[in-house]
Amino acid sequence: MREVRSMPRVFSIPLKVLLVIFAVPLAALAALASWVFGLKAKLSASEVATYLRNFIEGGGGAWDWDDFTSVPIGDPRLEDIRRRAAAIDLPVTEEGSTILRELLVEAEDLARLETPT
């Protein structure tokens, strides 16, 4: 009978422990710096509209909605739209879907204002 070999281990246990010891505090420090310095996303109204449209239509990347709803936006008008979108419970109900479509219209209206004619 042939011996089955397991995949070689890439990281040893002590190396994994060291990685956790350094990575977790570093991630926490980055989050704290973001909060303290008020770092916010610099999204345009058309980018916000794209996030909303992709979510409504089931497009976009796997983490796009999480990224959009988790990171504050510098423009207060767009931040208000982001906050209201983030408040919608998942899975989205018909009422939530209606609200998202209304938010999309708001974002598209703002996008038209920022585009020079």
KEKE-3310 file (N, C-alpha, C; in steps of 0.2 Angstrom, whole numbers, plus 5000, padded with zeros to 4 digits):
npx = (5004:5002:5010:5003:5006:5006:5003:5017:5021:5019:5021:5028:5023:5028:5031:5019:5013:5021:5018:5004:5006:5012:5005:4991:4991:4997:4987:4977:4982:4983:4969:4966:4974:4967:4955:4958:4964:4954:4953:4945:4936:4938:4927:4918:4902:4897:4904:4899:4886:4889:4893:4880:4872:4878:4876:4862:4859:4866:4879:4897:4911:4915:4917:4914:4902:4903:4915:4910:4900:4907:4917:4919:4914:4922:4914:4900:4887:4887:4892:4880:4872:4879:4878:4864:4862:4870:4862:4852:4845:4851:4847:4841:4825:4809:4806:4818:4825:4818:4822:4836:4835:4830:4841:4851:4846:4847:4861:4865:4859:4867:4879:4877:4877:4891:4897:4905:4896)
npy = (4994:5011:5025:5039:5056:5070:5088:5099:5109:5126:5136:5135:5131:5140:5151:5155:5159:5170:5178:5181:5188:5199:5204:5206:5217:5227:5228:5233:5245:5252:5253:5261:5273:5277:5280:5291:5301:5303:5297:5296:5289:5295:5296:5299:5305:5298:5286:5282:5280:5269:5259:5257:5253:5242:5233:5233:5227:5215:5214:5218:5216:5203:5209:5222:5228:5227:5235:5247:5251:5251:5260:5277:5291:5306:5317:5325:5324:5312:5303:5303:5296:5284:5280:5278:5268:5258:5255:5247:5231:5215:5199:5209:5216:5220:5233:5238:5237:5246:5258:5257:5259:5272:5279:5277:5285:5298:5298:5298:5310:5319:5315:5320:5334:5336:5333:5342:5352)
npz = (5000:4996:5004:5011:5009:5018:5015:5015:5030:5030:5039:5055:5072:5082:5074:5069:5081:5084:5073:5076:5088:5084:5073:5077:5087:5079:5069:5077:5081:5069:5067:5078:5075:5063:5068:5078:5070:5061:5049:5033:5019:5002:4993:4978:4972:4962:4963:4975:4971:4962:4971:4978:4967:4962:4973:4974:4962:4963:4959:4958:4969:4981:4994:4993:4998:5011:5013:5009:5018:5030:5031:5035:5025:5018:5013:5019:5014:5007:5016:5025:5016:5016:5029:5031:5022:5028:5039:5035:5037:5034:5028:5014:5015:5006:5009:5013:5001:4994:5000:4998:4984:4984:4990:4980:4970:4976:4977:4963:4959:4966:4960:4947:4949:4952:4941:4928:4916)
capx = (5000:5006:5010:5000:5010:5003:5006:5022:5019:5023:5023:5029:5018:5031:5031:5012:5012:5024:5014:4998:5008:5014:5000:4985:4992:4998:4980:4973:4986:4981:4962:4966:4976:4962:4949:4961:4965:4948:4954:4939:4936:4937:4923:4914:4895:4896:4907:4894:4881:4891:4892:4873:4869:4880:4873:4855:4859:4869:4885:4902:4915:4913:4918:4912:4897:4906:4920:4907:4896:4911:4922:4916:4916:4923:4909:4895:4881:4888:4892:4873:4869:4882:4875:4857:4863:4873:4857:4847:4846:4852:4845:4837:4818:4807:4806:4825:4827:4815:4826:4842:4834:4830:4848:4854:4843:4851:4868:4865:4858:4873:4884:4876:4879:4898:4900:4904:4893)
capy = (5000:5017:5030:5046:5061:5077:5094:5102:5114:5132:5140:5131:5134:5146:5156:5157:5163:5176:5182:5183:5192:5206:5206:5208:5223:5231:5230:5237:5251:5255:5255:5267:5279:5279:5284:5297:5306:5304:5296:5295:5288:5300:5294:5303:5303:5293:5280:5279:5277:5263:5254:5255:5250:5235:5229:5232:5222:5209:5214:5220:5211:5200:5213:5229:5231:5228:5240:5253:5252:5251:5265:5283:5295:5313:5322:5324:5322:5305:5300:5302:5291:5278:5278:5276:5261:5253:5254:5242:5225:5210:5200:5215:5216:5224:5239:5239:5237:5252:5263:5257:5263:5280:5282:5277:5291:5303:5298:5299:5317:5322:5314:5325:5340:5336:5333:5348:5351)
capz = (5000:4996:5010:5009:5012:5019:5013:5020:5034:5028:5045:5061:5077:5085:5069:5069:5087:5084:5069:5080:5093:5081:5068:5080:5090:5073:5066:5082:5081:5063:5068:5082:5071:5059:5072:5081:5065:5057:5042:5029:5012:4998:4987:4974:4972:4957:4966:4980:4967:4959:4976:4979:4961:4962:4979:4972:4956:4965:4956:4963:4973:4987:5000:4991:5002:5018:5013:5008:5024:5036:5031:5034:5019:5020:5011:5024:5011:5005:5023:5027:5012:5018:5036:5030:5019:5032:5044:5032:5039:5029:5021:5012:5014:5001:5012:5013:4994:4992:5003:4994:4977:4985:4991:4974:4966:4979:4975:4956:4959:4968:4955:4941:4952:4953:4934:4924:4909)
cpx = (5004:5005:5007:5004:5006:5007:5011:5019:5023:5025:5023:5024:5021:5030:5024:5010:5015:5020:5008:5000:5010:5008:4994:4986:4993:4991:4976:4976:4983:4973:4962:4968:4971:4956:4952:4961:4960:4949:4947:4940:4935:4934:4919:4907:4894:4899:4902:4888:4882:4890:4885:4870:4871:4877:4866:4854:4862:4876:4891:4906:4912:4912:4916:4907:4899:4911:4916:4903:4901:4916:4919:4919:4917:4918:4903:4888:4881:4889:4885:4870:4872:4879:4868:4857:4865:4867:4852:4849:4847:4849:4840:4830:4816:4807:4814:4828:4824:4820:4833:4841:4834:4837:4852:4852:4847:4858:4869:4864:4864:4879:4883:4878:4887:4901:4899:4901:4895)
cpy = (5006:5022:5036:5051:5067:5082:5096:5108:5120:5136:5135:5135:5140:5152:5159:5161:5169:5181:5185:5189:5199:5208:5209:5215:5229:5233:5234:5244:5255:5257:5261:5273:5281:5283:5290:5302:5307:5303:5293:5293:5294:5298:5299:5301:5298:5286:5277:5276:5270:5257:5252:5251:5243:5231:5228:5226:5216:5208:5216:5214:5208:5204:5220:5232:5232:5234:5247:5255:5253:5257:5272:5287:5303:5318:5320:5321:5314:5301:5298:5296:5284:5275:5275:5269:5256:5251:5249:5235:5220:5203:5206:5213:5220:5231:5242:5241:5244:5258:5263:5261:5270:5283:5282:5283:5297:5304:5300:5307:5321:5321:5319:5332:5341:5336:5339:5347:5356)
cpz = (5000:5001:5007:5013:5013:5016:5018:5024:5032:5034:5051:5067:5080:5081:5069:5075:5087:5079:5072:5085:5090:5077:5072:5083:5084:5070:5071:5082:5075:5064:5073:5079:5067:5063:5075:5076:5060:5050:5039:5022:5008:4992:4984:4974:4967:4959:4971:4976:4964:4965:4977:4973:4961:4967:4977:4967:4957:4961:4961:4966:4979:4994:4999:4996:5009:5018:5013:5015:5030:5036:5030:5028:5021:5019:5015:5020:5009:5011:5025:5023:5014:5024:5035:5027:5023:5038:5041:5034:5033:5032:5020:5011:5008:5003:5011:5006:4991:4994:4999:4987:4978:4986:4985:4970:4969:4977:4968:4955:4961:4963:4949:4943:4951:4946:4930:4917:4904)
residu = (MET:ARG:GLU:VAL:ARG:SER:MET:PRO:ARG:VAL:PHE:SER:ILE:PRO:LEU:LYS:VAL:LEU:LEU:VAL:ILE:PHE:ALA:VAL:PRO:LEU:ALA:ALA:LEU:ALA:ALA:LEU:ALA:SER:TRP:VAL:PHE:GLY:LEU:LYS:ALA:LYS:LEU:SER:ALA:SER:GLU:VAL:ALA:THR:TYR:LEU:ARG:ASN:PHE:ILE:GLU:GLY:GLY:GLY:GLY:ALA:TRP:ASP:TRP:ASP:ASP:PHE:THR:SER:VAL:PRO:ILE:GLY:ASP:PRO:ARG:LEU:GLU:ASP:ILE:ARG:ARG:ARG:ALA:ALA:ALA:ILE:ASP:LEU:PRO:VAL:THR:GLU:GLU:GLY:SER:THR:ILE:LEU:ARG:GLU:LEU:LEU:VAL:GLU:ALA:GLU:ASP:LEU:ALA:ARG:LEU:GLU:THR:PRO:THR)
# end
